[in-house]
Amino acid sequence: METTPAKDLTLESEALWRTRATAWELLAFSLRYPDAELAGAVASDEWAEAAREVADALGLALPEGFAGEPAPAGGHAPDALLRSLRAEATRLFVGAPDAACSPYEGVWRAADDGVQALLFVNPHSMEVERFVRSCGLGRPEGTNEPLDHAATECELLQHLAMLEAGIAAPADGTGPADLPGGSPAAAYAAFLEEHARAWMPRFAERLAAETREPFYCAAARLLGVMVG
């Protein structure tokens, strides 16, 4: 009986973790406040192509027609698209008085608990902050946003996948054994189960239903298969 050399299995595993890291990086990029880089990638279909590639590499089935029709020759107008994306991101994720689709884990899980969500100080947001800090990370300098934002949680999963793939260095003073569970893979699995999958499937479903922008519907569908 033929066996797969251990070296080949290691390379396959590293490739899988690299692809996971790329998928989470793409999702974090998608769920942050839109900038010119995002608008350009969406307008040219570069974003949709990247999403299909990572989903295919991970064996994930995206819904039929998940990103709509390809951009026409020459692409869409990025400037106009950026204005539209920013208006929609504000309506969806900020809103007044309430966001149409809150991007914060604490808001969703407070609703599950039947209590009012308070950013930063609700138990679930604080659990995320403790988890992030146990990974040697913290709030980026110059920002004052809760760490349970969907994009930030995607960035944490990206970081842990990169550590497991061996393409990122641990944070200063933090070795693999210091991570939750004692390894990047264990920390990744714990955060995915205890946090991301506790609310992101519902967030993705509502985002797809609420948005008026095809891009956010596509981003929601990609997130849905990643946490499904």
C-alpha positions as CSV (number, residue, x, y, z in Angstrom):
1,M,0.0,0.0,0.0
2,E,1.4,3.4,-1.0
3,T,1.6,6.1,1.7
4,T,1.9,9.8,1.3
5,P,5.3,11.1,2.6
6,A,5.1,13.1,5.7
7,K,6.8,16.0,3.9
8,D,4.1,16.1,1.3
9,L,1.4,16.1,4.0
10,T,3.1,19.0,5.7
11,L,3.2,20.9,2.4
12,E,-0.5,20.2,1.8
13,S,-1.4,21.4,5.3
14,E,0.6,24.6,4.9
15,A,-1.1,25.2,1.6
16,L,-4.6,24.7,3.2
17,W,-3.7,27.2,6.0
18,R,-2.4,29.7,3.5
19,T,-5.6,29.5,1.6
20,R,-7.7,29.9,4.7
21,A,-5.6,33.0,5.6
22,T,-6.2,34.4,2.1
23,A,-10.0,33.8,2.5
24,W,-10.2,35.6,5.8
25,E,-8.0,38.4,4.5
26,L,-10.4,38.9,1.6
27,L,-13.4,39.0,4.0
28,A,-11.7,41.5,6.4
29,F,-11.0,43.7,3.4
30,S,-14.6,43.4,2.3
31,L,-16.2,44.3,5.7
32,R,-14.1,47.3,6.6
33,Y,-15.3,50.8,5.6
34,P,-14.9,50.8,1.8
35,D,-11.8,52.5,0.2
36,A,-10.6,53.1,-3.3
37,E,-8.7,49.8,-3.3
38,L,-11.9,47.8,-2.6
39,A,-13.9,49.7,-5.1
40,G,-11.2,49.1,-7.8
41,A,-11.1,45.4,-7.0
42,V,-14.9,45.1,-7.2
43,A,-15.2,47.2,-10.3
44,S,-12.7,45.1,-12.2
45,D,-14.1,41.8,-11.0
46,E,-10.7,41.1,-9.3
47,W,-12.6,40.6,-6.0
48,A,-15.1,38.1,-7.4
49,E,-12.3,36.1,-9.1
50,A,-10.3,36.0,-5.9
51,A,-13.4,34.8,-3.9
52,R,-14.1,32.0,-6.4
53,E,-10.5,30.9,-6.3
54,V,-10.3,30.6,-2.5
55,A,-13.7,29.0,-2.3
56,D,-12.7,26.4,-4.9
57,A,-9.3,25.8,-3.2
58,L,-11.1,25.1,0.1
59,G,-13.8,22.9,-1.5
60,L,-16.6,25.4,-0.6
61,A,-19.6,25.6,-2.9
62,L,-20.7,29.2,-3.6
63,P,-24.3,29.8,-4.6
64,E,-25.0,29.9,-8.3
65,G,-24.5,33.4,-9.7
66,F,-23.0,34.4,-6.4
67,A,-21.3,37.6,-7.6
68,G,-23.8,38.5,-10.4
69,E,-22.8,39.4,-13.9
70,P,-19.1,40.0,-14.7
71,A,-18.1,43.6,-15.2
72,P,-18.3,45.0,-18.7
73,A,-15.1,45.4,-20.7
74,G,-13.1,48.1,-19.0
75,G,-14.9,47.5,-15.7
76,H,-17.3,49.7,-13.9
77,A,-16.5,53.2,-12.8
78,P,-14.6,52.8,-9.5
79,D,-15.3,56.3,-8.2
80,A,-19.0,56.0,-8.6
81,L,-18.9,52.5,-7.1
82,L,-16.9,53.8,-4.1
83,R,-19.5,56.4,-3.3
84,S,-22.3,53.8,-3.6
85,L,-20.4,51.3,-1.4
86,R,-19.7,53.9,1.3
87,A,-23.3,55.0,1.4
88,E,-24.5,51.4,1.7
89,A,-21.8,50.5,4.3
90,T,-23.0,53.4,6.4
91,R,-26.6,52.4,6.2
92,L,-25.9,48.7,6.9
93,F,-23.2,48.9,9.6
94,V,-23.6,52.3,11.2
95,G,-27.2,53.4,10.6
96,A,-29.3,56.0,12.5
97,P,-30.6,55.3,15.0
98,D,-29.8,51.6,14.4
99,A,-27.7,49.8,11.9
100,A,-29.6,47.6,9.4
101,C,-27.0,44.8,10.0
102,S,-24.8,45.4,13.0
103,P,-21.2,44.1,12.4
104,Y,-20.5,43.5,16.1
105,E,-20.7,40.1,17.8
106,G,-21.7,41.6,21.1
107,V,-24.8,43.2,19.6
108,W,-26.0,39.9,18.1
109,R,-25.3,37.8,21.2
110,A,-26.8,40.4,23.6
111,A,-30.0,40.0,21.6
112,D,-29.7,36.2,22.1
113,D,-29.4,36.9,25.8
114,G,-32.4,39.2,25.8
115,V,-30.4,42.2,27.0
116,Q,-29.4,45.6,25.6
117,A,-26.0,45.6,23.9
118,L,-23.4,48.0,25.1
119,L,-20.3,48.3,22.9
120,F,-17.0,47.4,24.5
121,V,-18.5,46.4,27.9
122,N,-20.9,43.6,27.1
123,P,-19.6,40.1,28.2
124,H,-19.2,38.8,24.6
125,S,-17.2,41.8,23.4
126,M,-15.0,41.5,26.5
127,E,-14.5,37.8,25.8
128,V,-13.3,38.6,22.3
129,E,-10.9,41.2,23.6
130,R,-9.4,38.8,26.1
131,F,-9.0,36.2,23.3
132,V,-7.3,38.7,21.0
133,R,-5.0,39.8,23.8
134,S,-4.2,36.2,24.6
135,C,-2.9,35.9,21.0
136,G,-0.5,38.8,21.7
137,L,-2.6,41.3,19.7
138,G,-4.5,44.4,20.6
139,R,-6.4,47.3,19.2
140,P,-4.6,49.0,16.3
141,E,-3.0,52.3,17.2
142,G,-5.1,55.2,16.5
143,T,-8.4,53.3,16.5
144,N,-11.1,53.0,19.1
145,E,-13.3,50.3,17.7
146,P,-14.6,47.3,19.6
147,L,-12.5,44.2,18.7
148,D,-15.7,42.1,18.0
149,H,-16.3,43.8,14.7
150,A,-16.8,41.3,11.9
151,A,-13.7,42.5,10.0
152,T,-11.5,42.4,13.1
153,E,-12.6,38.9,13.9
154,C,-11.7,37.9,10.3
155,E,-8.3,39.5,10.7
156,L,-7.7,37.4,13.9
157,L,-8.6,34.2,12.0
158,Q,-6.3,35.3,9.2
159,H,-3.5,35.9,11.7
160,L,-3.9,32.5,13.3
161,A,-4.1,30.7,9.9
162,M,-0.9,32.5,8.8
163,L,0.9,31.4,12.0
164,E,-0.2,27.8,11.4
165,A,1.1,28.1,7.8
166,G,4.4,29.4,9.0
167,I,4.1,32.7,7.0
168,A,3.7,35.0,10.0
169,A,5.7,35.6,13.1
170,P,4.1,35.4,16.6
171,A,3.4,38.7,18.3
172,D,6.3,39.9,20.5
173,G,6.5,37.8,23.6
174,T,4.0,35.3,22.4
175,G,5.0,31.8,21.3
176,P,2.8,29.1,19.9
177,A,2.4,27.4,23.3
178,D,1.1,30.7,24.7
179,L,-1.9,30.8,22.4
180,P,-5.3,29.5,23.5
181,G,-5.2,25.7,23.2
182,G,-1.4,25.7,22.8
183,S,-1.1,26.2,19.1
184,P,-2.3,28.4,16.2
185,A,-4.5,25.7,14.9
186,A,-6.1,25.1,18.3
187,A,-6.7,28.8,18.8
188,Y,-8.2,29.1,15.3
189,A,-10.6,26.2,15.9
190,A,-11.6,27.6,19.3
191,F,-12.3,31.1,18.1
192,L,-14.2,29.8,15.1
193,E,-16.5,27.7,17.2
194,E,-16.8,29.9,20.3
195,H,-17.2,33.2,18.5
196,A,-17.4,33.3,14.7
197,R,-19.9,30.5,14.3
198,A,-22.0,31.8,17.2
199,W,-23.2,34.8,15.2
200,M,-21.6,35.2,11.7
201,P,-23.9,32.8,9.9
202,R,-26.9,34.9,10.9
203,F,-25.0,38.1,10.2
204,A,-24.2,36.9,6.7
205,E,-27.8,35.8,6.1
206,R,-29.1,39.2,7.2
207,L,-26.5,41.1,5.2
208,A,-27.4,39.3,2.0
209,A,-31.1,40.0,2.6
210,E,-30.7,43.6,3.7
211,T,-28.2,45.0,1.2
212,R,-29.0,46.9,-1.9
213,E,-25.5,46.5,-3.3
214,P,-24.6,43.3,-5.2
215,F,-21.1,43.4,-3.7
216,Y,-22.3,43.1,-0.1
217,C,-24.6,40.2,-1.1
218,A,-21.6,38.4,-2.6
219,A,-19.4,39.2,0.4
220,A,-22.1,37.8,2.7
221,R,-22.4,34.6,0.7
222,L,-18.6,34.1,0.9
223,L,-18.7,34.6,4.6
224,G,-21.6,32.3,4.9
225,V,-19.8,29.4,3.3
226,M,-16.6,30.1,5.4
227,V,-18.5,29.8,8.7
228,G,-21.1,27.3,7.6
